[in-house]
Amino acid sequence: MMIQNKTYKWMLGLLAAGLLSACGGDNAVTSTPELPSVKTSDTSQQEITFNVTGEWNSEATTREATIYENTAALRDEVSHEGAGGNFFHIDAYYDGNTDKYINNSRVFYFTATPAWRFADNSGNIVHYFWPPTQYVVTSLNFLAYAPEILTYTGVTIGTYSDRNPTFNCDLPITNNQTYVGGTVPLKEFIYAFESGKNIENSESGVPLNFLHPFAVVYLRIGSAKQRTTLNSVTFMRIYKKGTGEYNSTGGPTGGPTTDWTPETADNEHDFTISIGKVMGVDMVTGSTFGPFIVMPQSLRGRTDPSLVDIKMVVNYTEYGGSATETSEIALSNTSWDPSKKYIYTLDLGTDDGSVKVGVDVVDWVDQGSNTLINVD
């Protein structure tokens, strides 16, 4: 149902910009009140606004894949005043079922208060109000995600059951995670889900805490003999397709996280990162390549007994060498987990002639002042 400006009557129909939205069917109102489509002193007409947060702590940097390093990165992308003209997608479901109260709407960032507002494609403010107290269901579940256009994320939206959104991924692992002939980088997908919100959230705004459902991998040079060429690094037999499911309490501190189920049929792939950099020429100690987005998964002891552990293969050529050297290395960490960064430090050609790899696991923060080099 929605209110028409002139008649102030409730009617069944689609959501419209600037009009109060509601639900039909089993969750119809117990009466048909005549309410205005603008905010009034009536507490049942409080407007829905948002308070966007996220566990980001660093400056955004463009590298192989494009990721959201901090809240400012999301704000800049969806700023109404900015040149991008982007927004994040949002739906609101009635708590307790799968009916939508707000369908396929958009949120921009504005410098005015409140900052995060519904708007149409032209940036004109759209007003949505909390369900009136006469409704049988007055609590809403909000699902938001960015970017709005999923073309270069490797993600498609899955199913929604009450308080249980899912999505699917099929990540590119060729051409260093780029599209369109290597010109468009893979874009990180982030999402937020908040359940059981109602008119009591009208003053502070609905909190949208965006989650990073994927993990990312970096390669860092720890040491190498001068003029050694790092040709490529391959992660063997990884999963790149699967289904992510929101888990409200499954995180390491009891907070929300994303549970992943890999698609096991025809889904073992070698992910080769082509580098082609020379130590002392266009690569130095501390040079870091990445981020590369990967689907969270177990790296060893996988449930399918036919699958062996995931390993890293480092391909390099020593200075003056006529042939490449290849080292297959077992990874010390046992998994890639959501919202974690894995920094693999490579020691190429140490004194005993072997290649060694160490790994640091950190939360979703930037890697500091290391020399970041794009992989061409």
Residue pairs with C-beta under 8 A, 6 or more apart in sequence:
1 10
1 11
1 12
1 13
1 21
1 22
1 23
1 24
1 28
1 29
2 10
2 11
2 13
2 15
2 16
2 19
2 20
2 21
2 22
3 9
3 10
3 19
3 20
3 35
3 36
3 37
4 11
4 19
4 37
5 19
5 37
8 34
8 35
8 36
8 37
9 32
9 34
10 22
10 29
10 32
10 33
12 24
14 103
15 21
15 102
15 103
15 105
17 120
17 124
17 126
18 37
18 125
18 126
18 127
19 37
19 127
20 35
20 37
20 45
20 127
20 128
20 129
21 101
21 102
21 103
21 128
22 29
22 101
22 131
22 132
22 135
23 94
23 99
23 100
23 101
23 131
23 135
23 137
25 99
26 97
26 99
27 94
27 97
27 99
27 135
27 136
27 137
28 136
29 132
29 134
29 135
29 136
30 134
30 135
30 136
31 134
33 132
33 134
35 42
35 44
35 45
35 132
36 45
37 127
38 45
38 127
39 45
39 46
39 47
39 127
39 129
43 133
43 199
44 129
44 130
44 131
44 132
44 133
44 134
44 199
45 129
45 130
45 132
46 129
46 130
46 199
46 202
47 127
47 128
47 129
47 130
47 202
48 92
48 102
48 118
48 128
48 129
48 130
48 202
48 206
49 114
49 116
49 117
49 202
49 205
49 206
50 107
50 114
50 116
50 117
50 205
50 206
50 207
50 208
51 116
51 204
51 205
51 206
51 207
51 208
52 71
52 74
52 75
52 109
52 116
52 192
52 208
52 210
53 71
53 207
53 208
53 209
53 210
54 68
54 70
54 71
54 74
54 190
54 209
54 210
55 209
55 339
55 363
55 364
56 68
56 69
56 70
56 71
56 72
56 73
56 364
56 365
57 70
57 364
57 365
57 366
58 69
58 70
58 365
58 366
59 69
59 70
59 72
59 366
60 67
60 68
60 69
60 70
60 72
60 73
60 76
61 69
61 366
61 372
62 185
63 289
63 290
63 291
63 372
63 374
64 176
64 177
64 178
64 185
64 186
64 289
64 290
64 291
64 292
64 374
64 375
65 177
65 185
65 186
65 187
65 188
65 216
65 290
65 291
65 292
65 293
66 185
66 186
66 187
66 188
67 188
67 216
67 291
67 293
68 74
68 77
68 146
68 188
68 190
68 210
68 212
69 364
69 365
69 366
74 88
74 109
74 146
74 190
74 210
75 109
76 82
76 84
77 84
77 86
77 146
77 147
78 84
78 86
78 87
78 88
78 107
78 108
78 109
78 146
79 108
79 109
79 110
80 108
80 109
80 110
80 119
80 123
81 110
81 111
85 123
86 147
86 148
87 106
87 107
87 108
87 119
87 148
88 106
88 107
88 144
88 145
88 146
88 147
88 148
89 104
89 105
89 106
89 144
89 145
89 146
89 148
90 102
90 105
90 106
90 107
90 118
90 142
90 143
90 144
91 100
91 102
91 103
91 104
91 105
91 142
91 143
91 144
92 100
92 101
92 102
92 128
92 140
92 141
92 142
92 143
93 99
93 100
93 101
93 140
93 141
93 142
93 143
93 160
93 162
94 100
94 101
94 137
94 139
94 140
94 141
95 137
95 139
95 140
95 141
95 162
95 163
95 195
95 196
96 137
96 139
96 162
97 137
97 162
98 160
98 161
98 162
101 131
101 140
102 128
102 140
105 118
105 126
105 128
106 118
106 119
106 120
106 121
106 148
107 116
107 117
107 118
107 119
107 144
108 116
108 117
108 119
108 123
109 115
109 116
110 116
110 117
114 205
116 205
116 208
117 125
117 126
118 125
118 126
118 127
118 128
119 125
119 126
120 126
130 138
130 140
130 198
130 199
130 202
131 137
131 138
131 140
131 199
132 138
133 199
138 198
138 199
139 196
139 197
139 198
140 197
140 198
141 162
141 163
141 193
141 194
141 195
141 196
141 197
142 192
142 193
142 194
142 195
142 197
142 206
142 208
143 160
143 165
143 191
143 192
143 193
144 191
144 192
144 193
144 208
144 210
145 157
145 167
145 189
145 190
145 191
145 192
146 189
146 190
146 191
146 210
147 153
147 187
147 189
150 156
150 157
150 189
152 179
152 184
152 185
152 186
152 187
153 186
153 187
153 188
153 189
154 169
154 170
154 171
154 172
154 186
154 189
154 293
155 167
155 168
155 169
155 189
156 167
156 168
156 169
156 170
157 165
157 167
157 168
158 165
158 166
158 167
158 168
158 243
158 244
159 165
159 166
160 166
163 193
163 195
163 248
164 245
164 246
165 191
165 193
165 245
165 246
166 243
166 244
166 245
166 246
167 189
167 191
167 213
167 243
167 244
168 241
168 242
168 243
168 244
169 189
169 214
169 240
169 241
169 242
169 243
169 244
169 295
170 240
170 241
171 177
171 186
171 240
171 241
171 293
171 294
171 295
172 178
172 179
172 186
172 240
173 238
173 240
173 269
173 270
173 271
173 272
174 272
175 181
175 182
176 182
176 273
176 274
176 292
176 375
177 185
177 186
177 292
177 293
178 184
178 185
178 186
179 185
179 186
186 293
188 212
188 214
188 293
189 213
189 214
190 210
190 211
190 212
190 213
191 210
191 211
191 213
191 246
192 208
192 209
192 210
192 211
193 211
193 246
193 248
193 256
194 206
194 207
194 208
194 209
195 248
197 206
201 207
209 256
211 256
211 257
211 258
211 338
211 339
212 338
212 339
212 364
213 244
213 258
213 260
213 296
213 338
213 339
214 293
214 294
214 295
214 296
214 338
215 293
215 294
215 295
215 296
215 336
215 337
215 338
215 339
215 340
215 341
215 342
216 290
216 291
216 292
216 293
216 294
216 340
216 341
216 342
217 235
217 290
217 291
217 292
217 294
217 336
217 341
217 342
217 344
218 288
218 289
218 290
218 291
218 292
218 341
218 342
218 343
218 344
218 367
219 233
219 273
219 275
219 288
219 289
219 290
219 344
219 346
220 286
220 287
220 288
220 289
220 343
220 344
220 345
220 346
220 370
221 230
221 279
221 283
221 284
221 285
221 286
221 287
221 288
221 345
221 346
221 348
222 285
222 345
222 346
222 347
222 358
223 285
223 347
223 348
223 350
224 230
224 279
224 283
224 285
224 316
224 346
224 347
224 348
224 349
225 279
225 318
225 319
225 348
225 349
226 279
226 280
226 319
227 278
227 279
227 280
227 281
227 318
227 319
227 320
228 278
228 279
228 316
228 317
228 318
228 319
228 348
228 349
229 276
229 277
229 278
229 279
229 316
229 317
229 319
230 275
230 276
230 277
230 278
230 279
230 283
230 314
230 315
230 316
230 346
230 348
231 274
231 275
231 276
231 315
231 316
231 317
231 324
232 272
232 273
232 274
232 275
232 276
232 314
232 315
233 272
233 273
233 275
233 312
233 313
233 314
233 315
233 344
233 346
234 270
234 271
234 272
234 273
234 312
234 313
234 315
235 270
235 271
235 294
235 310
235 311
235 312
236 270
236 310
236 311
236 312
236 313
236 328
237 268
237 269
237 270
237 307
237 308
237 310
237 311
238 268
238 269
238 270
238 271
238 294
238 295
238 297
238 310
239 262
239 263
239 264
239 267
239 268
239 269
239 295
239 297
240 267
240 269
240 271
240 294
240 295
241 262
241 263
241 267
241 295
242 260
242 261
242 262
242 263
242 267
242 295
242 297
243 260
243 261
243 263
244 258
244 259
244 260
245 258
245 259
245 260
245 261
246 256
246 258
246 259
247 256
247 257
247 258
247 259
248 256
249 255
249 256
250 256
250 257
250 259
251 257
257 338
257 339
258 296
258 338
260 295
260 296
260 297
260 338
262 295
262 297
264 304
268 307
271 292
271 294
273 289
273 292
273 375
274 375
275 289
275 375
276 376
277 283
277 287
277 373
279 348
282 373
283 373
284 371
286 370
286 371
287 370
287 371
287 372
287 373
288 343
288 367
288 370
288 371
288 372
288 373
289 373
289 375
291 341
294 336
295 336
296 335
296 336
296 337
296 338
297 335
297 336
298 334
298 335
299 309
299 310
299 331
299 333
299 334
299 335
299 336
300 309
300 310
300 330
300 331
300 334
301 309
301 334
302 309
309 330
309 331
310 331
311 328
311 329
311 330
311 331
312 328
312 329
312 331
312 344
312 357
313 326
313 327
313 328
313 329
314 326
314 327
314 329
314 346
314 348
314 355
314 357
315 324
315 325
315 326
316 324
316 325
316 348
316 349
316 355
317 323
317 324
317 325
318 325
318 349
325 349
325 355
327 354
327 355
329 355
329 356
329 357
331 344
331 357
331 359
332 357
332 358
332 359
333 342
333 359
333 361
336 342
339 363
339 364
340 361
340 362
340 363
340 364
341 361
341 362
341 363
341 364
341 365
341 367
342 359
342 360
342 361
343 359
343 360
343 361
343 362
343 367
344 357
344 358
344 359
345 357
345 358
345 359
345 360
346 355
346 356
346 357
347 355
347 356
347 357
347 358
348 355
349 355
350 356
